Amino acid sequence: MLKVILNAPHPITPFNEPARDLRIQNSPLWLHQRNVLAPYTTREVELKPGQRFPQQRDEMVVYRDNLFFDEEYIHTFISLARRKKTPCRAAFSADDPAFKEHALPLSTSYTPAGELFLIDLWYYPNGPVADAEPLVIDLGLSEMGYYHVPTYMADQSGDLTFQVPLRALIAIDSWVHIFIADVVFGLFSRGARFEKRLNEELGFKLRILAKALYEGRQVLECSELVTVGRNCSIDPRAIIHGPTTIGDNVTINAGTVIENCIIGSNVNISQDVQLMLSVVGDGAFLPFKSALFMTTVMENSMIAQNTCLQMCVVGRNTFIGAGSTFTDYNLIPSPIRALDGQGRLNFSNRPVIGSAVGHNCRLGSGMVVYPARTIESDVVLAASQDRRVIDKDIRYEDSDHHKLKAAGLHRRLYPRPGESQLESW
């Protein structure tokens, strides 16, 4: 099958990079897409804006490169489309709970069509044609709770829940969608699929129990649920519960607690670190007593000691200083707004959400960041009498390093489209 990739050049704030280059599930999105489609495609063509579509009469799948999809969704989509033997386009029902609650807010990539929203994912059995039949996939939803909020803490009290799909598809138009793809449609979905299989397949359940008995571990700690790469050093006093994936050359020290996470390769995790439902990129460093809850940290970043991040997304090569706090709900109940796919503040549909920090940032110790605020790539911030609390989005022009004589030592690596990397001081 031929694979045709349509380019989505719009950069995602605050990273100033297109979605295809950002890490989802600890892999660049373009590589994740390639791996998921590998069993079905043997050739590929990538089209930039303005390029002509290949006029070939071959079986092909066409998709926009800002889409995150998992193996389960693609397998179902291609199987049903082949069975129909007609051109098909992926679609969501407007009433689908996972789409309506998690994917549609802040997005600009879906095309309304009556009671459906069309997605930039097509299947053509004999080359491209003008019309394609909408194909709505049953996502296999389950509702999962993640917070219990007292009445005085937010505009929505009681149990907060996610609509977790067994088959996931979402367009990455905002940094919030990275959080959704990594946590809700990634880690939560992986856990939901594991629970479903455990309840339905007796052989699978017996294999896990046998492995736990053989290894002398609790069920959630056995090697069927915790996958560890090569050359890892894990202190026996660390607690690791699955489903968890750990890469190669990882060091995990005493007192660390890890619950349902993806840990990349060459990661160093110090004593008493707390990780829950988070994705930690390759080469990251987490000193003692740092904590991540439902947070993405991309490659080669460092979250210093006593810093807590909840529902946040942190870019690559970024440092966040000790004792910093990223808050996740409004003290006075009010809807949380975040930057959408067009860079405008819009309703996020999230009662609690953290913040996003771009690539190549340096944040000093003791910062307090309000919910849904963004810090653009290449920013340097130091806590001072003038600025210790981040209550608005921080752009590159607001960076503290502009005030320093040694400003030229901090290179701008991720400019906005049309701006230069090199600047004169």
C-alpha positions as MATLAB code, in Angstrom:
seq = 'MLKVILNAPHPITPFNEPARDLRIQNSPLWLHQRNVLAPYTTREVELKPGQRFPQQRDEMVVYRDNLFFDEEYIHTFISLARRKKTPCRAAFSADDPAFKEHALPLSTSYTPAGELFLIDLWYYPNGPVADAEPLVIDLGLSEMGYYHVPTYMADQSGDLTFQVPLRALIAIDSWVHIFIADVVFGLFSRGARFEKRLNEELGFKLRILAKALYEGRQVLECSELVTVGRNCSIDPRAIIHGPTTIGDNVTINAGTVIENCIIGSNVNISQDVQLMLSVVGDGAFLPFKSALFMTTVMENSMIAQNTCLQMCVVGRNTFIGAGSTFTDYNLIPSPIRALDGQGRLNFSNRPVIGSAVGHNCRLGSGMVVYPARTIESDVVLAASQDRRVIDKDIRYEDSDHHKLKAAGLHRRLYPRPGESQLESW';
ca = [
       0.000    0.000    0.000;
       1.154    3.546   -0.767;
       1.248    6.042    2.099;
       0.707    9.729    1.269;
       1.585   12.237    4.001;
       0.042   15.707    3.892;
       2.066   18.421    5.584;
       0.602   20.484    8.435;
       3.203   23.244    8.822;
       1.344   25.211   11.504;
       3.649   25.427   14.569;
       2.340   24.443   17.989;
       2.589   27.119   20.685;
       4.772   27.424   22.796;
       7.219   25.058   21.077;
       7.369   26.870   17.711;
       7.553   23.513   15.966;
       4.998   21.630   13.855;
       3.264   18.728   15.552;
       5.125   16.124   13.484;
       8.430   17.033   15.202;
       7.092   16.938   18.762;
       7.320   13.831   20.919;
       4.172   11.836   21.602;
       4.530    8.660   23.687;
       8.281    9.435   23.772;
       8.648    9.235   20.000;
       8.585   11.978   17.337;
       5.060   12.029   15.968;
       6.215   11.359   12.388;
       8.096    8.262   13.583;
       5.130    7.068   15.652;
       2.904    7.354   12.569;
       5.428    5.439   10.463;
       5.701    2.627   13.019;
       1.933    2.239   13.386;
       1.421    2.089    9.612;
       4.450   -0.130    8.927;
       2.421   -3.400    8.739;
       0.219   -1.961    5.967;
       2.441    0.261    3.782;
       5.591   -0.327    1.749;
       6.011    3.062    0.005;
       5.474    6.676    1.008;
       5.158   10.101   -0.577;
       5.294   13.303    1.488;
       3.498   16.333    0.062;
       4.341   19.896    1.024;
       1.649   22.607    0.699;
       1.005   23.264   -2.990;
       2.432   19.990   -4.284;
       0.297   17.894   -6.617;
      -1.304   14.688   -5.425;
       0.197   11.530   -6.985;
      -2.124   10.295   -9.741;
      -1.691    6.578   -9.195;
      -4.295    3.824   -9.278;
      -2.816    2.060   -6.257;
      -4.298    1.210   -2.901;
      -3.301    4.058   -0.588;
      -3.787    5.615    2.828;
      -3.578    9.405    3.110;
      -3.227   11.358    6.342;
      -2.245   14.744    7.756;
       1.025   14.638    9.705;
      -0.427   16.268   12.833;
      -2.609   13.224   13.597;
      -1.922   10.930   16.534;
      -3.429    7.474   16.099;
      -2.704    4.158   17.748;
      -2.386    0.660   16.319;
      -5.885   -0.343   17.397;
      -7.553    2.554   15.558;
      -5.567    2.133   12.346;
      -6.127   -1.631   12.279;
      -9.898   -1.154   12.654;
     -10.043    1.700   10.121;
      -8.106   -0.106    7.391;
      -9.889   -3.428    8.008;
     -13.380   -1.883    7.738;
     -12.394    0.280    4.745;
     -10.998   -2.714    2.857;
     -14.168   -4.642    3.598;
     -16.263   -1.828    2.114;
     -14.021   -1.664   -1.011;
     -14.901    2.017   -1.417;
     -13.005    5.266   -0.701;
     -13.410    6.118    2.993;
     -12.597    9.083    5.217;
     -12.284    8.796    8.985;
     -14.961   10.658   10.920;
     -16.203   11.249   14.440;
     -19.806   11.501   15.548;
     -20.513   14.909   17.053;
     -21.991   13.075   20.050;
     -18.980   10.846   20.680;
     -17.991   11.565   24.320;
     -14.207   11.190   23.861;
     -14.180   13.384   20.752;
     -16.537   16.018   22.145;
     -14.802   16.268   25.512;
     -11.123   15.802   24.676;
     -10.367   16.186   20.947;
     -12.701   18.912   19.651;
     -11.938   21.737   22.154;
      -9.069   24.004   20.974;
      -8.889   22.179   17.623;
      -8.927   23.574   14.079;
      -8.326   20.379   12.063;
     -11.795   18.829   11.850;
     -14.303   19.556    9.079;
     -17.981   19.733   10.169;
     -20.362   17.675    8.028;
     -23.852   17.545    9.534;
     -23.741   15.306   12.600;
     -20.144   14.288   11.827;
     -16.695   15.798   11.980;
     -14.385   14.664    9.174;
     -10.718   13.867    9.829;
      -7.775   14.169    7.454;
      -7.337   10.408    7.153;
      -8.439    8.658    3.946;
      -8.357    5.182    2.439;
      -8.489    4.760   -1.355;
      -8.680    1.235   -2.820;
      -7.818    2.386   -6.377;
      -6.223    5.811   -6.137;
      -7.668    9.185   -5.094;
     -11.184   10.252   -6.018;
     -13.241   13.355   -5.278;
     -15.654   11.859   -2.753;
     -15.050    9.479    0.126;
     -17.618    7.864    2.412;
     -17.347    8.909    6.083;
     -16.285    5.994    8.259;
     -17.095    6.294   11.970;
     -15.096    3.919   14.168;
     -16.436    2.640   17.470;
     -13.796    3.849   19.947;
     -14.812    1.419   22.684;
     -15.106    4.027   25.426;
     -14.776    3.571   29.156;
     -15.087    6.276   31.807;
     -12.196    6.572   34.260;
     -11.891    8.880   37.259;
      -8.701   10.775   38.031;
      -9.581   13.364   40.714;
     -12.086   13.927   43.478;
     -12.614   17.674   43.827;
     -14.262   19.254   46.901;
     -16.954   21.808   46.196;
     -14.774   24.773   47.162;
     -11.823   23.969   44.867;
     -13.118   24.348   41.297;
     -16.116   25.057   39.107;
     -16.789   21.319   38.836;
     -16.971   19.292   42.042;
     -17.128   15.572   42.691;
     -15.324   12.929   40.651;
     -13.547   14.232   37.559;
     -13.431   11.678   34.756;
     -11.816   11.044   31.397;
     -13.618    9.424   28.474;
     -10.948    6.853   27.632;
     -11.018    5.203   24.171;
      -9.679    1.744   23.396;
      -8.930    3.057   19.893;
      -7.424    6.556   19.770;
      -7.260    9.313   17.160;
      -6.690   13.025   17.744;
      -5.323   15.978   15.774;
      -2.515   17.828   17.547;
      -3.431   21.528   17.223;
      -2.621   22.732   20.753;
      -0.246   21.800   23.550;
      -3.312   20.537   25.439;
      -3.748   17.893   22.727;
      -0.239   16.598   23.513;
      -1.405   16.085   27.092;
      -4.548   14.309   25.842;
      -2.604   12.116   23.394;
       0.068   11.135   25.920;
      -2.072   10.675   29.016;
      -5.768   10.161   28.204;
      -5.462    8.533   24.750;
      -2.081    6.997   25.600;
      -1.443    5.802   29.152;
      -5.087    5.634   30.243;
      -6.011    3.807   27.027;
      -3.178    1.334   27.525;
      -4.452    0.642   31.040;
      -8.044    0.265   29.786;
      -6.965   -2.231   27.126;
      -5.034   -4.199   29.745;
      -8.048   -4.345   32.074;
     -10.351   -5.391   29.236;
      -8.013   -8.181   28.186;
      -7.584   -9.283   31.790;
     -11.358   -9.578   32.221;
     -11.996  -11.342   28.912;
      -9.013  -13.670   28.383;
      -8.544  -16.349   31.010;
      -5.244  -17.492   29.490;
      -3.830  -13.969   29.694;
      -4.865  -13.681   33.344;
      -3.322  -17.055   34.225;
      -0.066  -16.167   32.435;
       0.285  -12.969   34.470;
      -0.478  -14.754   37.738;
       2.030  -17.487   36.911;
       4.729  -14.952   36.066;
       4.094  -13.037   39.309;
       4.329  -16.264   41.354;
       7.488  -17.366   39.543;
       9.187  -13.987   40.125;
       7.904  -13.630   43.697;
       6.371  -10.214   42.953;
       3.007   -8.558   43.176;
       0.960   -8.832   39.987;
       1.435   -5.169   39.028;
       5.212   -5.460   39.508;
       5.862   -8.587   37.421;
       7.738   -8.488   34.122;
       4.531   -9.028   32.126;
       3.480   -5.504   33.125;
       6.816   -3.764   33.726;
       9.048   -3.900   30.658;
      12.691   -2.975   31.352;
      15.322   -2.316   28.671;
      19.007   -3.223   28.588;
      21.696   -2.125   31.033;
      19.334   -0.606   33.617;
      20.149   -0.078   37.292;
      17.030   -0.208   39.491;
      17.300   -0.063   43.274;
      15.276   -2.877   44.908;
      13.673   -0.289   47.205;
      12.016    1.422   44.206;
       8.338    0.633   43.599;
       7.316    0.216   39.953;
       3.751   -0.717   38.995;
       2.653   -1.474   35.463;
       1.728   -1.151   32.795;
       5.114    0.638   32.629;
       7.774    0.732   29.917;
      11.404    1.557   30.786;
      14.065    2.117   28.122;
      17.778    1.277   28.017;
      20.517    2.600   30.326;
      18.073    3.894   32.938;
      19.022    4.500   36.577;
      16.250    4.437   39.204;
      17.255    5.063   42.804;
      15.803    4.099   46.194;
      12.377    5.336   47.266;
      11.176    6.110   43.749;
       7.530    5.290   43.005;
       6.459    4.793   39.376;
       2.857    4.065   38.356;
       1.834    3.415   34.726;
       4.517    5.469   32.966;
       6.690    5.492   29.868;
      10.343    6.101   30.746;
      12.750    6.707   27.861;
      16.374    5.615   27.503;
      19.359    7.168   29.333;
      17.082    8.596   32.039;
      18.418    9.243   35.553;
      15.832    9.170   38.348;
      17.120   10.048   41.827;
      15.835    9.129   45.293;
      12.190    9.550   46.326;
      10.949   10.707   42.925;
       7.191   10.272   42.350;
       5.987    9.483   38.793;
       2.361    8.717   37.979;
       0.767    8.438   34.522;
       3.609   10.400   32.936;
       5.894   10.219   29.900;
       9.591   10.933   30.504;
      11.722   11.481   27.395;
      15.166   10.125   26.565;
      18.057   11.654   28.507;
      15.873   13.345   31.133;
      17.162   13.907   34.669;
      14.854   13.932   37.704;
      16.726   14.820   40.941;
      15.500   13.745   44.358;
      11.911   14.399   45.436;
      10.721   15.795   42.121;
       7.205   14.731   41.144;
       5.272   14.319   37.890;
       1.552   13.588   37.702;
      -0.011   13.099   34.255;
       2.840   15.115   32.727;
       4.965   14.904   29.583;
       8.665   15.762   29.752;
      10.431   15.623   26.390;
      14.022   14.565   25.794;
      17.094   15.894   27.648;
      15.152   18.021   30.135;
      15.676   18.344   33.878;
      13.054   18.864   36.576;
      14.944   19.855   39.730;
      14.350   18.719   43.295;
      11.097   19.429   45.145;
       9.394   20.572   41.958;
       5.883   19.286   41.230;
       4.292   19.265   37.761;
       0.682   18.199   37.258;
      -0.945   17.835   33.822;
       1.901   19.755   32.165;
       3.887   19.467   28.926;
       7.601   20.349   28.975;
       9.704   20.603   25.812;
      13.189   19.306   25.098;
      16.475   20.606   26.557;
      14.625   22.557   29.243;
      15.565   23.132   32.880;
      12.972   23.819   35.595;
      14.500   24.919   38.904;
      14.035   23.533   42.388;
      10.918   24.203   44.416;
       8.808   25.360   41.461;
       5.064   24.714   41.437;
       2.775   24.458   38.428;
      -0.790   24.913   39.660;
      -3.679   23.201   37.899;
      -6.961   24.815   38.970;
      -8.397   28.300   39.443;
      -8.859   29.344   43.071;
     -11.962   31.321   42.128;
     -14.161   28.991   40.053;
     -13.980   30.031   36.403;
     -13.495   28.187   33.088;
      -9.845   27.602   32.209;
      -8.846   28.952   28.797;
      -5.850   27.801   26.772;
      -4.247   28.619   23.425;
      -6.049   26.915   20.550;
      -4.800   25.867   17.105;
      -4.822   29.488   15.895;
      -2.936   30.887   18.879;
      -6.027   32.403   20.520;
      -7.261   31.881   24.074;
     -10.277   29.613   24.014;
     -12.330   27.418   26.335;
     -10.226   24.333   27.113;
     -13.064   22.147   28.487;
     -10.678   21.078   31.258;
     -11.676   21.738   34.893;
      -8.025   21.225   35.876;
      -4.965   21.583   33.649;
      -1.316   22.467   34.139;
       0.946   24.537   31.891;
       3.279   24.158   28.922;
       6.983   25.046   28.731;
       8.702   25.157   25.344;
      12.098   23.894   24.194;
      15.446   25.222   25.404;
      13.982   27.114   28.380;
      15.686   27.898   31.696;
      13.382   28.498   34.666;
      14.908   29.494   37.979;
      13.991   28.113   41.380;
      10.803   28.912   43.235;
       8.571   29.887   40.326;
       4.776   29.576   40.607;
       2.918   29.077   37.324;
      -0.841   29.525   36.980;
      -3.006   26.991   35.081;
      -2.852   26.843   31.252;
      -0.101   29.469   30.977;
       2.585   28.897   28.350;
       6.283   29.758   28.347;
       7.671   30.047   24.830;
      10.767   28.219   23.648;
      14.175   29.803   24.410;
      12.890   31.790   27.409;
      14.987   32.350   30.550;
      13.113   33.274   33.757;
      14.574   34.037   37.170;
      12.466   34.521   40.290;
      12.667   38.101   41.545;
      10.605   40.734   43.352;
       9.199   41.770   39.982;
       8.367   38.306   38.711;
       7.944   35.197   40.781;
       4.375   34.282   39.840;
       3.627   33.553   36.160;
       0.056   34.707   35.645;
       0.207   35.314   31.875;
       1.731   33.682   28.807;
       5.464   34.413   28.505;
       6.856   35.152   25.040;
      10.474   35.215   23.932;
      10.514   39.011   24.146;
       9.713   38.731   27.882;
      12.751   36.553   28.612;
      14.988   37.772   31.438;
      18.177   36.982   29.536;
      17.665   40.067   27.347;
      18.635   42.165   30.375;
      21.996   40.453   30.843;
      25.345   41.398   29.319;
      25.928   37.734   28.526;
      22.642   37.458   26.632;
      24.409   36.139   23.540;
      25.405   32.990   25.438;
      21.793   31.781   25.284;
      21.108   31.058   21.617;
      17.628   31.141   20.201;
      17.080   27.690   18.714;
      13.318   27.684   18.081;
      12.203   30.986   16.502;
       8.698   31.612   15.253;
       8.098   31.123   11.522;
       9.769   33.910    9.568;
      12.101   34.937   12.405;
      15.833   34.279   12.426;
      17.727   32.079   14.875;
      20.661   34.464   15.002;
      20.262   37.867   16.595;
      22.672   40.759   17.181;
      23.011   42.102   20.711;
];
